[in-house]
Structures are given as C-alpha cells and as structure tokens.
C-alpha cells in the first residue's frame, strides 16, 4: 500500500508531458542493423529542458548522448546500442526512462518510459515496410549537425491572405484602371480622374502586395 502511494505521488510530481519517438524499441538477434536505434526527444515548450536517460539494465546497452539540454521548440537524438546480444536476454523487457528538468534545477518535472525488447527474429511479413520506414528515418537524421544536437521542428501551415491585402489589391487595380484625363465630351466625371503620380504610387503598392502574396 505504501509502495502504491509512493508511485502515485511520483506521477503527481510530473508537471509536463515528455514527448519521445519511438515509444518502444525492438532489437532482433538475427538482424545486426536493428542492434542500434535512435530515440528522438522533443521539446515543444517555450523554455529549455535538460534531459537524462536512465535504464533498468545499463550493462546491456551503450547510450550516446545520455543527457543534454534541448532548446525551446527543438529536439535531440539519443542513440541506443544493444551490446550484449545473446539468447538468454531474448524476450526480456528492459526500460529506458527519459526524465527532464529545467536547466540549473534538480527537480524532475516530467518523465517518459520506453520499453526495449530483444526478439529472436524479425517478422518477415513486415520486413519490406520496416525497411522503407527505417531508410526514411535514417535519411532525415542525416540532416541534423550531430548526435544529441538540437534541431528545430516546425509544422507547415498554409496561410491565407488577410482581408487588408485583398482590399489593397482591389484598390490599386481600380486606381490603375481609372483615366488620367478625360475629354470635354466624355461621360466620365472629372472626379474619377487620377493623376499619373497616384498611379505610380498604386503600381508600387501593387508590386509590394504581389511580392507578399508570392512569399506567403
């Protein structure tokens, strides 16, 4: 009962959610390419985080960049290598815990557990899909400047032009279509005449608006 209350209190201490990918790891004894994996730790918050990786069986693994600081809205890769592949460890579940604190502080404000399992063989029916996904992930990881280093992550959003831009475009086009001079027998009122200077200003503004629309 006391142990259960302690576990509940430790969960209550977590103030923020920790985001990692993947949330589980499978190593395969007959596939050497699976003996090393990368866990990405994300920091979607507006403040920096210090992370630290713990393990229930540290002698079986080698961890590259087991701790570090992630800047706000950045992420970092942690490389985990299984260095003791043998049948006695197959189907045994180990846990990696990623816990985070604020830089300069010791209080843990969040944690995430990642389960790691060594399996005897890979599922050959999913080999093609797994190979395609792993290649894609490896190609993406070639871009960051090094293991454990921070890199930004942003979502791509499509923005629509505001109503001010639309109104400015319509007004500029209307100014350019108005005449500069009208003859005496013309039916167009004189107050609709626009000077060449105003047309130049309208053309300049229309050019700026066009550049804004192409860049947005």
C-alpha positions in Angstrom: 0.0 0.0 0.0 2.9 2.3 0.9 4.7 1.5 -2.4 1.5 2.2 -4.4 1.1 5.6 -2.7 4.7 6.4 -3.5 4.2 5.6 -7.2 1.1 7.7 -7.3 2.9 10.6 -5.7 5.8 10.4 -8.2 3.3 10.6 -11.0 1.7 13.6 -9.4 5.0 15.3 -9.3 5.3 15.3 -13.2 4.3 18.8 -14.3 4.8 18.4 -18.0 4.4 15.7 -20.6 7.6 14.3 -22.2 7.4 13.6 -26.0 9.7 10.9 -27.4 9.7 8.8 -30.6 9.5 5.8 -30.8 7.8 4.8 -27.6 9.1 1.2 -27.8 12.1 -0.5 -29.2 12.6 -3.9 -30.7 16.0 -5.4 -31.2 16.4 -8.6 -33.3 19.1 -11.2 -32.7 19.4 -12.2 -36.3 19.3 -8.6 -37.7 22.5 -6.6 -36.9 21.1 -3.5 -38.4 18.5 -3.4 -35.6 21.1 -3.5 -32.8 21.4 0.3 -32.9 18.4 2.6 -32.7 17.7 6.3 -32.2 15.2 7.9 -29.8 14.2 11.4 -30.6 13.3 13.6 -27.6 11.1 16.6 -28.4 10.8 19.9 -26.6 7.6 21.7 -27.8 7.7 24.1 -24.9 8.8 27.8 -24.8 11.6 27.0 -22.4 14.7 24.9 -22.5 14.8 21.4 -21.0 17.6 19.2 -19.6 17.1 15.5 -20.3 18.7 12.4 -18.8 18.4 8.8 -19.9 18.2 6.1 -17.2 18.0 2.3 -17.8 16.9 -0.8 -15.8 19.8 -2.8 -17.3 22.6 -0.3 -18.1 25.2 -3.1 -18.6 23.4 -4.4 -21.7 23.4 -1.1 -23.6 25.6 1.7 -24.7 23.9 5.1 -24.9 25.3 8.0 -26.9 24.4 11.5 -25.6 22.6 10.1 -22.5 22.0 13.7 -21.2 21.9 17.2 -22.5 20.0 20.4 -23.0 17.3 20.9 -25.6 16.4 24.4 -26.6 12.8 25.5 -26.8 10.9 24.0 -29.8 13.9 21.9 -30.7 14.6 18.1 -30.5 17.6 15.8 -30.0 18.5 12.3 -30.9 19.7 9.7 -28.4 21.5 6.7 -29.9 21.0 3.4 -28.1 23.1 0.3 -29.0 22.5 -3.2 -27.6 25.9 -4.6 -26.9 25.0 -8.0 -25.4 23.0 -9.9 -28.0 22.5 -13.5 -26.6 19.6 -16.0 -26.3 19.3 -15.6 -22.5 18.2 -12.0 -23.0 15.6 -12.7 -25.6 12.0 -11.7 -24.8 13.2 -9.8 -21.7 11.7 -6.4 -21.3 14.0 -3.5 -20.3 13.0 0.1 -19.7 14.7 3.3 -20.6 13.4 6.4 -18.7 13.8 9.8 -20.1 13.4 12.4 -17.4 13.6 16.1 -17.8 14.4 19.0 -15.6 14.8 22.7 -16.1 18.5 23.7 -16.7 20.1 24.5 -13.4 17.4 22.8 -11.3 17.3 19.2 -9.9 13.6 18.7 -9.6 12.2 16.3 -12.2 9.3 17.9 -13.9 8.5 15.1 -16.4 9.4 11.6 -17.5 8.7 9.0 -20.1 9.4 5.3 -20.2 10.4 3.5 -23.4 10.3 -0.4 -23.4 13.0 -2.3 -25.1 12.8 -5.9 -26.1 15.3 -8.3 -27.7 13.4 -10.7 -30.0 15.0 -13.8 -31.7 13.9 -12.9 -35.2 12.2 -10.2 -37.1 8.7 -10.6 -38.6 9.5 -11.2 -42.3 5.9 -10.4 -43.4 6.6 -6.7 -42.4 10.2 -6.6 -43.5 9.5 -4.5 -46.6 7.5 -1.9 -44.7 10.0 -1.7 -41.8 12.9 -1.3 -44.2 11.2 1.5 -46.0 10.4 3.3 -42.7 13.9 2.9 -41.4 15.5 4.2 -44.6 13.3 7.3 -44.4 14.2 7.9 -40.8 17.9 7.5 -41.4 17.8 9.9 -44.3 16.0 12.5 -42.1 18.7 12.1 -39.5 21.5 12.8 -41.9 20.4 16.5 -41.8 21.0 17.3 -38.1 24.5 18.5 -37.2 25.3 15.6 -35.0 24.0 13.1 -32.4 22.5 14.7 -29.4 22.5 18.1 -31.0 19.4 20.3 -31.1 17.4 20.9 -34.2 14.2 22.8 -34.7 10.9 21.1 -35.6 8.0 23.1 -37.0 4.7 22.3 -38.6 4.0 23.6 -42.1 0.9 25.8 -42.2 -0.7 27.4 -45.2 -1.8 31.0 -44.5 -4.5 32.7 -46.4 -4.0 36.4 -47.4 -5.7 38.8 -45.0 -8.6 41.0 -45.9 -6.4 44.1 -45.8 -4.2 42.7 -48.5 -7.2 41.8 -50.6 -8.7 45.3 -50.2 -5.3 46.9 -51.0 -5.0 44.9 -54.2 -8.5 45.8 -55.4 -8.0 49.5 -54.7 -4.6 49.6 -56.5 -6.1 47.8 -59.6 -9.0 50.2 -59.6 -6.7 53.2 -59.4 -4.7 51.9 -62.4 -7.9 51.4 -64.4 -9.1 55.0 -63.9 -8.2 57.5 -66.6 -5.7 60.3 -66.1 -7.5 62.8 -68.3 -11.0 63.0 -69.9 -12.2 65.0 -72.8 -14.9 67.6 -72.6 -17.5 65.4 -74.3 -16.7 62.3 -72.1 -19.3 60.9 -69.9 -16.8 60.0 -67.2 -16.9 62.5 -64.2 -13.8 64.5 -63.7 -13.5 63.5 -60.0 -12.7 59.9 -61.2 -9.6 61.2 -62.9 -6.4 60.0 -61.2 -3.0 61.8 -61.7 0.0 59.9 -63.0 1.7 60.3 -59.6 -1.1 58.5 -57.8 -1.0 55.7 -60.5 2.7 55.3 -59.9 2.1 55.0 -56.1 -0.7 52.5 -56.7 1.6 50.4 -59.1 4.3 50.4 -56.4 1.9 49.3 -53.7 0.5 46.6 -56.0 4.0 45.3 -56.7 4.7 45.0 -52.9 1.4 43.2 -52.4 2.2 40.8 -55.2 5.6 40.0 -53.7 4.0 39.4 -50.3 1.5 37.0 -51.8 4.2 35.0 -53.5 6.3 34.7 -50.4 3.4 33.8 -48.1 
